[in-house]
Amino acid sequence: MIRSVFTHPTREIHVSCHHKTWSNHVSTQSRHQSESTDRPFKVLDALKEIKVLDGSTEIKNKWLMKKDVERSRRISILERANTEDLASVWQMEEDIAKSMRFRGDLILKSVLLTTYIRCNSRKDVERKFAEIKSEVKPSPRLWQHMIRYDLDADNLASAKSRLSEMILLNVEPDGYTWDLFISYYERNRQMPEAFDLLSTASQGLYQPPRSSWMKLLWALGKSGHVTAQLKALTNIKAMGIKLDLKEWHILLDSIGNKSRRTDEMMVLYQEMIQTIKPDDTTWSTILTALGNNREMESMMKMFDSIKGEVTKPSCWNTVLNALGKNGYVDEMLSVMRDMKNSPVHPDGITWSTILYELARAKRTDEMFRLFQEIAPSIKTSHPYNVVLQSLGQMGKLDVMIQLFQEMERLKLPCSTSYGILIQNLANANDRDEMESRIREVTGTQLMTESLKKIIDKARIVIQGKQ
């Protein structure tokens, strides 16, 4: 139990609360405040569950409530203003200037500045920014509005100048400030410059926070700047920042799958396992990258080394997919047999992958035999959909309809199943059956936007055949 003192204009109010409750309220409000620079920090939200004691009577701090309501009313007027309603802005500005309560209110001044940015010329905005800086305690929020204003106008030099001004005035740039620059460089495909900015800043008084380095790391990966990305990772490690498992996955994926730099990916993987235990997602990410890069030997060597630790079908499915799509169908079937004998059981994706690759390799007899073997244990629509599509492509419409009816009996059809059936019925010019199936699915949850598009195209096909 802690005891705090809030200063009222006329008296002190002693607040008694549990430390955990108070911490939760304050941390929640602080987080909301940092997420949106224009959202007012409502003190009452943090206090409303806390009992304020005045002798033996529990009271609410009406002064705080009144101030918050009046501030919110002024903010609402400013936020609704536009270039055709400047009179209300000027009136509210005069009202704030005359108010002892709000004259130095950072939140109101911040909203006023964004209103000027939205409604006025650059000259007026600069004048108002200079005024507000002299009236309130320096805060990163004010400079962030102006930096965003500059960057939206593609005025990078002015934005950098404001950043330098912040540092000279001992106003520490927070994560959102750095993120504004990273987003700008990302939009303009100048990510190495973003890396240079943060690297230079890290040598100064105010270092960019962990979140900004992580944002930079992912942005470099998305843009394909692997060299700069690896340098950023080196800087992050030098600062003592450790990546968690999810962050390692994103890094491995960006280097291995997006940039196809599998050698660097494997080096990072070896580094990763020295500090954190990998899981199925880790291995699936690496196996996918190796498979996409057609490094079958390396992929199988990796898989053989970890398949005893695998607990989910995802790694097996990744290998099966890579082997099948690269033409190694016999090897795929061999892995399938190993999987059936392993503790990890095949799932719907496993079977649909194998069936699809057999159909694509024109080994339809094997596909049908396998499907008949596994059908009693199938509980998802995916494998059925593969066979439906194959039957349609082979022109076996009667068999396809019988299989769909079996799916209906098992309550397996999904929107994809209906799409395959309707599309093939249209190709076969079976208008009556097609419209019957459309009526059947209309008004149900299966009628998705993609299914509607398939239906529209199917009707066009039918009309073209009349």
N, C-alpha and C positions, 0 to 999 in steps of 0.2 A: 504494500500500500504506500503510495506517495502522496504528498500534499503540495499543491502548487498555488500560486497567487496570480490572479489576473487583475490588472489595474483598471478600475472603473474611473471615469472622469471625476467622481466625487468620493469614491471609497474603494477599498480593496475587497474583492470577493474571493474567499477561500474555496478552492475546488478540491474535493477529495475523491480520488478515483483509483481503480486498479490500474497498475502500470501497463498491463497487457492491453486492456480496453483502450486506454488513451493512445498507446503506440499504434494500434490498429487504425484508429480514426485518423490520427495525424498522418501516418504513412500513406493511407488511402487517398486523403485529400492532396498530399504533396505529389503523389503520382499523377492524379488527375490534372493538377496544375501544370506539371511538366509536359503532359501529353498535348496540351493545347494552350498556346501562349495567349489566346484571346479569351479563354474561359475564366471568369472570376473565381477566386478562391473563397468559398463561402464558409466563414468561420463557424457559423451556426451549425453546419452539417457535422463538424467535428465535435461540437459541444452538446448536441441535442440529446444524446443518450447519457450524458454525464450529469449527475445530480449536483446542483449548485446550492451550497448550504449557507443560509443566513440565520444564524441562531438555530432554532429548531424547525424552521419552515423551509421547504424546498421551493425555490423560485427559478424562473427562467430569466436570462439576461436580456431584458427587453431593449436595452440600448443597442446591443449587438444585432438583434433582430431588425430593429428599425433602420439601422445604418445599412444592413445588407439589402433590405427591400428597396430603400431609396437609391442605393447604388445600382441595383439590378434594373430599376426603372430607367435610370439615365443611360445605362448601357444599351437597353432595348431601343431607346430612341436613336442613339448614335448608330447602332448596327442596322437599323431600317433606313437610314438616310441614304440618298443618292444625289447625283449631280443636279437634279431638279428640285432638291429639297434642302439646299444649303442654308436657308434661313433658320431651319430647326437646329442645324449643327451650330451655327453662330450663337443662337439663343442658349443652347445647352452649354456651350463653351463659356458664355458669360455667366451662366448660373453656377457652373463649377468654380469659376474664378472668384465669385462672391462668397462661396460657401466655405466657412472655416473648417467644416468637416471634410470636404472633398478637395480642397484646393491642392493639397499635395498627395492625393490618392493615386498611387502608381497604376492600379488597375484601370481606373477611369481615364487617366492620361494615356495609357497604352491603347485603349479602345478609341480614344479621340484621335490618336496618331494614325491608326489603321483607317479611320473614317476619312481623314485628310488624304491618305494614300489612295483611297478608293475614289474620292470625289474631286480632288483638287489638282492643280498643276504642280510640277516638280518644285518650282520656286516657292510656292506656298507650303509644300510638304517640308522642304529644307528649313524654312523659317519656323514652322511649328515644332520641328524636331529640336532645333536649337533652343527654343523657349522651354520645352518640356524638360530637356536635360538640365536646365538651370533651376527648375522648380521641384524636382523629385530626386530621391536618392538614386544614384546610378544603378541600373539593372540591365542584365543581358537582354531582357525582353525588348526594350526599346531599340537597341541596336539590331536585334534579330529582325524586327519589322523593316528597318531600313535596308539591311543586307538583302532580305528577300525582295524588297522593292527594287533594288539595284540589279539583282540577278535576273529577276523577271524581265527587266528592260535590257538584259544582256550587257550590263555595265559592270564588268568584272573588276576593273581597276578601282571604281568607287567602292565596291563591296570590300575589297581587300584593304582599302584605306580606312574604312570603318572598323574593320577587324583590328588594324594596328592602333586605332584610336582607343578601342576598348582596352587593349593591353596596356597602353600608356596611362590610362585612367584607373588602372587596377580593377577593371571590371572583367572578371574571369569568364571567358567564353565557355558555355556549357555544351553538352552533346548536340543539342538541337542546332546551335550555331555552326558547328563543324559539319553537321549533316546537310545543312543548306548548301554548303560548298560542294560536298561530295555529290549530291543530287544534281547540281548544276553541271559539274564535270561529266557526270554519267550521261546526262541528256545530250551534251555536246561531244560525246565520245572522246574525252580528254582525260581519261582516268589516270595516266601516269602523272599528270599535273596535280591531281588530287593527292596522290601518294607523296609527291614532293612537298605539298602544303602541310600535310600532317607530319611528315618526317622533320621538316624544319621547325614546326611548332613544338615537337616533342623535345627539342633541344633548349627551348625557352622556359619561361617562368610557369606558364600554364599548359600542361600537357593535355592533349585530347583524351577523353575518357575511353574506357574499354569498348563501349557500345559503338562509338564512331570508328574505331579501328576495325571492329567486326563488320560494320556496314561497308567500309572501304574494301575489306578483304573479299566480301561476296560480290561487290560491284566490279572489282578487278577480275574476278573469276568469270562473271557473266559476260564481260567485254573481251575476254580472251587474252588479257595481259598477264600471262602466267609468271613471267620473270618478275614483274612488279609485285604480283601477288605473293610470291615466295619471299621477296624482300620485306614486304609488309608483315608476313608471318614471322620473319626473323626479328623485326622490331618489336612485335607483340611479345615474343618469348623473352626478349631482352628486358622488357618492362615487368617481367614476372607474371604475365597473364597466361593462364592455362585454359586451353579449349576444353569444353565438355564434349560428350560423345556425339551429340547432335551436330555441334559445330564442326567436328572432325568429319562427319558424314558429308556435310555440305561442301567442305573443302576438298575432300577426296572426289566427290562427284564433279565439281567444277573443273578440277584438273584432269581427272581421268576420262569423264564422259563428254564434257563440253569442249575441252581443249585437246582431248585425245593425247595427252602427255602421260602415257601409262608408266614410263620409267620413273618420272618424278612422283607419280602417285604411289608407286610401290616403295619408294624411299620414305615418303611421308607415312605410309602405313607401318613400316618398320619402326619409325620414330614414335608413332602413336602407341603401339602396343607396349612400349617401354613405360608408359605413364598411365594408360587406361585400358581396360579390358574390352576388346571388340565384341560385337554381337552379330546376330544374323543380318541386320541391316548393313553393317560394315562390310561383311563378306559379299553380300548381294550387290552392293555398290561397286566393289572392286571387280567381281566376276562379270557384271554387266559391262563395265568399261573395257575389260579384256576381250569379251565377246564381240562388242561393237567394233573393236579395232582388229578383229579377226586373228587374235593371238590365241588360237585354240590350245596349243600346247601349254602355254603359260596358264591359261584358264584352268585346264584340267589338272595341272600340277598344283595349283592353288586349291582347287576344290578337293582333291585327294587329301591335302594336308589338313583340311578343316572339317570335312564332312562328318567326322565322328563327334564334333562339338555342335553341329547344326541342330537346332530344335524346331525349326519351322520349315514348311515346304518352299519358301521363297528362294533360297539358294539353289535347291534342286531345279526349280522351275526356270531360274535364270540360265542355268547350264543347258537344260533341255531346249529352251528357246534359241540360245546361241548356236547350239549344234544343228538344230533343225533348219534355221534360216540360212546357215552357211553351207548347207548341203550334206551334212554328216548325219544322215537319217539313221543308218545302222548303229552308229555310235550313240545316237539319241535313244534308240530302243534298248541298247545295252544299259545305259544309265537308268532308264525307266525300270528295268528288271532289278537293278541294284536298289533302287528306291523302294520298290515293293517289299524287299527283304530287310529294309532298314527300319529303325524305330519311328522315322518320320513318314507318315502316310500321305499318299497323293491326294490332292484336293481337286476341285473343279477346274482350276486354272491349269493344273498339271495335265489333266486329260484333254482339255480343249487345245492346249498347246500341241500335244502329240498328234491328236486327230487332225488338226489344221495342217501341220507339217507333212503328215502322210498324204493328205488330200492334195497339197501343193506339189508334192513329189509324184503325183498321179499314181499312188499306191493305194487306190480306193478299196481294193479287196481287203487289205490289211486293216484299213481304217474301219470298215464295217465289222470285221471280225473282232477287233478290239472293242468297238462300241457295244456289240452284243455281249461281250464278256463283262464289261464294267457297268452296263446300264442299270442292273438291279441296285447298285450301290450309289448311283449318282443322285445328288440332292440339290443340284443347281442347274440352271438353264444353259450355262456356257457350252458344255460338250454337245448338248442337243442342237444348239444353234449352229455349230460347225457342221454337223451332219445334215441339218436342214438346208444349209447353203450349198453343200456339195450335191445333195439330191436335186436341188433346183437347177444347178449348173449342168447336171447330167440329163435334165429334162424328165426326171422321174417324178412328175407332179403328184400322181396318185399315192406313191409311197411317202412323199413329203407330207401330204395331208394326213395320212394315217399316223405318221410319227408326231405330227402336231397335236392330233387328237389324243395320243398317248400322253403327251405333255400336259394337255388340259386335264386329263384324268388325274395326273399327279400334281396338278396345280403349280406347274413350273413355268408357263409362258411369261415372258417379260416383254417390254416394248420392242426390244431388238428382235425377239422371236416373231412378233406380229409384223414387224417391218420386213423381215426376210420373206415371210409367207406372202404378204400383200405384193411385194415387188415381183416375186416369181409368178404369182397369179396374173399380174398385169402382163408380164412378158409372154405368158402362155395364152393371153387374150381370154381369160376366164372371168368375165366381168361380174357375173352373178355371184360366184363364190367370193370374189374380191370384195364386193359391196357388202356381202353378208358379214365378212370378217371385220370390215370397217365399222359397221353398225354395232358389232359385238364389243368392240374396244372403245367406241365413242362414249364419252362421259365417265370413263374410269380413270384411275390414277395412271394407267399405262399409256394414256394419250399424251405423250410428251411433245415438245416442239419439234424434235428430230423426226418423230413418227409422223407428225402432221406434214412435214416436208416430203417424206417418202410417199405418203398418201397422195399429195398433190401431184408429184411426179408420176405416180402410178396411173392416175386418172388421165394425165396427158398422154401417157403411152397407150392406154386403152382407146382414147379418142383418135389417136393417130392410126390405129389399126382398123377403125370402123370404115 
